[in-house]
């Protein structure tokens, strides 16, 4: 992205936040999950920007992140890891 667009130091924090939300949404280590998470996040941000307002769109990523962590902590395509204690 930095090669295509001008890079401003204050802008990269928003990218990192969205990328983190996408990876957690899809599930850590799941490439198909990340793709689905990116599509879901993009659709939700577009809908929020259209119907509520463009200033609320970045908040949608964090609301989705909190909902996914409450409902399914391993992500949409992630696998729960269980360790048995002996």
C-alpha positions, 0 to 999 in steps of 0.5 A: 500500500505504501508504494501506491499511496502516499504514506502519512505517519498518522494513517498507518495506525488505522490500517493496523487496527483494521488488519488486526480486526480482520485477522481476529474475525477470520481466525488466527492461522486461517487464510480463508477465514481472513478473506471472509473476515475482510469481506464482512468488515468491508461490507459492514463498514460500507453499510455503516458509512451509508446509513449512519455516517462516514465518521462512524465507519471506523468504529464498526471494525471494533464493534465487530471485533468485540462481538466476535470475541464474546461470541466465538473467541477463536474467530469464524474459521478458527479451531478451539484448542483444548489441552488436557491437564493430567 
